[in-house]
């Protein structure tokens, strides 16, 4: 149990972080609304449907959220969760942010997820200490040698806070020098890893052959069960190495059977029926998608500190799910997949606004 002073300090930090998140997402939605020329005009539905739904929780969401969320199909569902509420309050309530950086550290994936297929680790650095793939402490020079000896494509990336492809460097055999590796390692400083590239399944490769196109699944550990809230396929832009939607790629909803939705969305909020290579989304089914879901449901049960998790998987040329990483502050996927919590929304809001059964979870 934390001391009274320590608890007050932690609570203050969480309050400050919550306010910052709310402000940040309100700014983002206003920018998006401007790009969408005001979004969907939902004045009538907002007053008659949205406001009454939230009144029982003593909460009145801003109309701008529904102008954005309803733009796709002009259906105003009051169960849409405003981003400032989702990121500023619900995520911190259901997932203990005190464990986030340590829990998400990719250098520990082979410790936390030893039984899951993952990209091969070449070497890694945790808080300035170098390790090989078996967690033996090695020198910086040995780490460089392991990278130089690897005979196929690999990458070096941060092990913490590496969202949207930030600071990832890719290496192809014969196209780099020992000095290139050494300089990258020195520039990274600490908390990074070198790992093999993933050779993705042809079905995924056709979506964009230059990038690793990943399956993002949001799961929710609630009332003792892991629920799958949403799933999308993230597709990189032509010639891009990462599946960054913001850089010109697509997000395409995945149905429960692994079939892609007939349309995907880009960063401009434009819905398209095919990718940059003319492949129709409706013609694509994720191979062995059910195995991806099976792995997620099993593994999430081990991570009770994080009730909300966004999982990134690929499928390799053998058809096996390959775990890439997970995020404990996952996107809500509402623009692509509808209300975040779907049929669980009433129960989730009752838990947060009324019951508060997790009040001791942050201790």
C-alpha positions in Angstrom: 0.0 0.0 0.0 1.4 3.4 -0.9 2.0 6.0 1.8 -0.6 8.8 2.0 1.9 11.4 0.6 2.9 9.1 -2.2 -0.7 8.4 -3.1 -1.5 12.1 -3.2 1.5 12.8 -5.4 0.5 10.0 -7.8 -3.1 11.2 -7.9 -1.9 14.7 -8.7 0.3 13.5 -11.5 -2.6 11.5 -12.9 -4.9 14.6 -12.7 -2.3 16.7 -14.6 -1.8 14.0 -17.2 -5.6 13.6 -17.6 -6.1 17.4 -18.2 -3.3 17.4 -20.7 -4.8 14.5 -22.6 -8.2 16.1 -22.7 -6.8 19.4 -24.0 -4.7 17.6 -26.6 -7.6 15.5 -28.0 -10.0 18.5 -28.0 -7.5 20.4 -30.2 -7.1 17.4 -32.5 -10.8 17.0 -33.0 -11.2 20.6 -33.9 -8.5 20.3 -36.5 -10.2 17.2 -37.9 -13.6 18.9 -38.0 -12.1 21.8 -40.0 -10.6 19.3 -42.4 -14.1 17.6 -42.7 -15.8 21.0 -43.3 -17.7 20.7 -40.1 -18.6 17.0 -40.2 -22.1 15.8 -40.0 -24.8 18.3 -39.0 -26.4 16.4 -36.0 -28.0 19.3 -34.1 -31.4 17.5 -33.8 -30.0 14.1 -32.9 -27.6 15.6 -30.4 -30.3 17.2 -28.4 -32.9 14.4 -28.7 -30.6 11.3 -28.4 -27.1 12.1 -27.2 -27.8 14.5 -24.3 -30.6 12.4 -22.7 -28.4 9.2 -22.9 -25.6 10.8 -21.0 -27.7 12.8 -18.5 -28.0 9.8 -16.1 -24.2 9.9 -15.7 -24.2 13.7 -15.0 -22.1 14.2 -18.1 -22.7 16.3 -21.2 -20.4 15.5 -24.1 -19.5 18.2 -26.6 -21.5 17.9 -29.9 -18.3 18.1 -32.0 -17.5 14.5 -31.2 -20.7 13.3 -32.8 -20.2 15.5 -35.8 -17.0 13.5 -36.5 -18.1 10.0 -35.5 -21.4 10.2 -37.5 -19.8 11.5 -40.7 -19.2 8.0 -42.1 -22.9 6.8 -42.2 -24.9 9.7 -40.7 -25.9 7.5 -37.8 -25.7 9.3 -34.4 -25.2 6.6 -31.8 -25.1 8.1 -28.3 -22.7 5.3 -27.2 -19.8 6.9 -29.0 -17.2 7.9 -26.4 -15.7 11.4 -26.7 -11.9 11.1 -27.0 -11.3 13.5 -24.1 -13.4 11.2 -21.9 -11.8 8.0 -23.3 -8.2 9.0 -23.1 -8.4 11.4 -20.2 -10.5 9.3 -17.8 -11.6 5.8 -19.0 -8.1 4.6 -20.1 -6.4 5.7 -16.9 -9.2 4.2 -14.9 -9.1 0.8 -16.5 -5.3 0.6 -17.2 -2.8 1.5 -14.5 -0.5 4.1 -16.1 2.1 3.6 -13.4 3.1 0.3 -15.1 2.8 1.5 -18.7 6.4 2.2 -19.7 7.7 -0.9 -18.1 4.8 -3.1 -19.3 5.1 -1.9 -22.9 8.9 -2.2 -23.1 9.5 -4.4 -26.2 12.8 -5.7 -24.8 10.8 -7.8 -22.4 8.5 -9.3 -25.0 10.5 -12.5 -25.0 10.1 -12.7 -21.2 6.4 -11.8 -21.0 5.4 -13.7 -24.2 7.9 -16.6 -24.4 5.4 -18.9 -26.0 4.2 -16.6 -28.8 5.9 -16.3 -32.2 7.7 -13.0 -32.4 10.3 -11.4 -34.7 13.7 -12.8 -33.9 15.7 -10.7 -31.4 19.3 -9.9 -32.4 20.3 -7.8 -29.5 18.8 -5.2 -27.2 19.5 -2.4 -24.7 17.6 -2.0 -21.5 18.4 1.2 -19.5 21.9 1.4 -21.1 22.8 -2.3 -20.6 23.3 -4.5 -23.7 21.9 -8.0 -23.9 21.8 -10.8 -26.5 18.6 -12.6 -27.4 19.0 -14.9 -24.4 19.3 -12.0 -21.9 23.0 -12.5 -21.4 24.8 -9.2 -20.7 27.1 -8.2 -23.6 29.2 -5.3 -24.7 28.3 -2.6 -27.1 30.9 -4.0 -29.5 29.3 -7.4 -29.3 25.9 -5.9 -30.1 27.4 -4.3 -33.2 28.9 -7.6 -34.2 25.6 -9.5 -33.8 24.0 -6.9 -36.1 26.7 -7.2 -38.7 26.6 -11.0 -38.6 22.8 -11.2 -39.2 22.3 -12.2 -42.8 18.9 -10.8 -43.6 16.8 -7.6 -43.3 16.6 -6.3 -39.8 15.6 -3.1 -38.0 16.6 -1.1 -34.9 13.9 0.6 -33.1 13.1 2.2 -29.7 11.7 -0.3 -27.2 9.6 2.3 -25.4 7.5 5.0 -27.1 8.0 4.0 -30.7 4.5 4.7 -32.0 3.8 5.4 -35.7 7.2 4.1 -36.7 9.2 6.7 -34.8 13.0 6.4 -35.1 12.9 3.0 -36.7 15.8 2.3 -39.0 15.8 -0.6 -41.5 18.9 -2.5 -42.7 19.3 -4.6 -45.9 22.2 -7.0 -46.3 25.2 -5.3 -47.9 23.7 -1.8 -47.7 25.3 -0.6 -44.4 28.6 -0.5 -42.6 29.7 -1.3 -39.1 30.0 2.4 -38.5 26.4 2.9 -39.5 25.3 0.4 -36.8 27.6 1.9 -34.2 26.4 5.4 -34.9 22.7 4.4 -34.7 23.3 2.6 -31.4 25.1 5.7 -30.0 22.4 8.0 -31.2 19.7 5.8 -29.6 21.5 5.9 -26.3 19.4 3.4 -24.4 16.1 1.4 -24.5 16.1 -0.1 -28.0 16.4 -3.4 -29.8 17.5 -4.9 -33.0 15.2 -7.5 -34.5 14.6 -9.5 -37.7 12.2 -8.2 -40.2 8.9 -10.2 -40.6 8.2 -11.9 -44.0 4.5 -11.3 -44.2 1.9 -13.6 -45.7 1.2 -12.9 -49.5 -2.4 -11.8 -48.6 -1.0 -9.0 -46.4 1.8 -8.2 -48.7 -0.5 -7.5 -51.6 -2.0 -4.7 -49.6 1.3 -2.8 -49.7 4.5 -4.8 -50.3 6.9 -2.2 -48.9 5.4 -2.1 -45.4 4.6 -4.6 -42.7 0.8 -4.3 -42.7 -0.4 -5.1 -39.2 -3.6 -6.3 -37.6 -4.5 -4.0 -34.7 -6.9 -5.6 -32.2 -8.3 -3.8 -29.2 -9.2 -6.1 -26.3 -10.9 -5.4 -23.0 -10.5 -7.4 -19.8 -13.9 -6.8 -18.1 -15.8 -8.8 -15.6 -13.3 -11.6 -15.8 -13.5 -12.0 -19.5 -11.5 -10.8 -22.5 -13.7 -9.0 -25.0 -12.6 -8.1 -28.5 -13.8 -4.5 -29.0 -12.5 -3.8 -32.5 -10.0 -4.8 -35.2 -8.5 -3.0 -38.1 -5.9 -3.8 -40.7 -3.3 -1.0 -40.9 -1.8 -0.6 -44.4 1.2 1.5 -45.2 1.4 4.0 -48.0 3.1 3.1 -51.3 6.9 2.7 -50.9 6.6 3.3 -47.1 8.3 0.9 -44.7 5.8 1.4 -41.8 2.0 1.1 -41.6 1.5 4.7 -40.6 -2.0 5.8 -41.6 -1.0 9.4 -41.0 1.6 9.1 -43.7 -0.8 8.1 -46.4 -1.9 4.6 -45.5 -5.3 3.0 -44.8 -7.2 1.6 -41.8 -9.7 -1.1 -42.8 -12.1 -2.6 -40.3 -11.9 -6.4 -39.9 -15.0 -8.4 -39.3 -15.3 -11.3 -36.8 -14.5 -13.9 -39.5 -11.4 -12.1 -40.7 -13.0 -10.6 -43.7 -12.1 -7.0 -44.4 -14.7 -4.4 -44.6 -15.7 -3.2 -48.1 -14.2 0.2 -47.4 -11.2 1.6 -45.6 -10.3 5.1 -44.5 -7.2 7.3 -44.9 -5.9 10.2 -42.9 -8.1 12.7 -44.8 -11.2 10.8 -43.6 -11.8 9.6 -47.1 -13.4 6.1 -47.4 -12.1 4.0 -50.3 -13.0 0.6 -51.6 -9.5 -0.5 -52.7 -5.9 0.1 -51.9 -3.2 1.9 -53.8 -2.6 -1.2 -56.0 -6.2 -1.8 -57.0 -6.9 -4.6 -54.6 -10.5 -4.4 -53.3 -10.8 -4.6 -49.6 -13.9 -6.7 -49.8 -11.9 -9.5 -51.6 -9.5 -9.9 -48.8 -9.7 -12.2 -45.7 -7.0 -12.2 -43.1 -5.3 -15.6 -43.0 -5.7 -17.5 -39.7 -7.4 -14.5 -38.1 -9.1 -16.8 -35.6 -5.7 -17.8 -34.3 -4.7 -14.2 -33.7 -7.8 -13.7 -31.6 -7.2 -16.9 -29.7 -3.7 -15.8 -28.8 -4.9 -12.3 -27.7 -7.6 -13.7 -25.5 -5.2 -16.0 -23.8 -2.4 -13.5 -23.2 -4.5 -10.6 -22.1 -5.7 -12.6 -19.1 -2.1 -12.4 -17.8 -2.1 -8.6 -17.9 -4.7 -7.5 -15.4 -3.0 -4.1 -14.7 -4.1 -3.2 -18.3 -7.8 -3.8 -18.9 -7.5 -2.1 -22.3 -4.8 -3.2 -24.8 -4.2 -2.6 -28.5 -2.3 -5.6 -30.0 -0.3 -5.5 -33.2 0.1 -8.8 -35.1 1.1 -9.9 -38.5 0.8 -13.2 -40.2 3.9 -14.7 -41.7 4.5 -16.8 -44.9 3.8 -20.0 -42.9 0.3 -18.6 -41.9 1.3 -18.2 -38.3 0.3 -15.1 -36.2 3.4 -13.0 -35.3 3.2 -10.7 -32.3 4.7 -7.3 -33.0 3.9 -5.2 -29.9 1.1 -4.0 -27.7 -0.1 -0.6 -26.4 -2.0 0.0 -23.2 -3.4 3.3 -24.3 -5.0 2.0 -27.6 -6.9 4.1 -30.1 -10.6 3.9 -29.7 -11.1 3.0 -33.4 -14.5 4.7 -33.4 -14.2 6.3 -36.8 -13.6 2.9 -38.4 -15.5 0.5 -36.2 -18.3 2.4 -34.4 -18.7 2.9 -30.6 -15.6 1.7 -28.7 -17.4 -0.5 -26.2 -20.4 -1.5 -28.4 -23.0 -3.5 -26.4 -20.8 -3.2 -23.3 -21.1 0.6 -23.2 -23.8 0.9 -20.6 -22.0 -1.5 -18.2 -18.7 0.3 -18.8 -20.2 3.7 -18.0 -22.0 2.3 -15.0 -18.7 1.0 -13.7 -16.9 4.3 -14.3 -19.5 6.8 -13.2 -21.4 4.9 -10.5 -19.9 1.6 -9.2 -16.2 2.3 -9.2 -15.3 -1.3 -8.2 -11.7 -0.7 -9.4 -11.1 2.1 -6.9 -8.2 0.0 -5.3 -6.6 -1.0 -8.6 -4.3 2.0 -8.6 -2.8 1.2 -5.2 
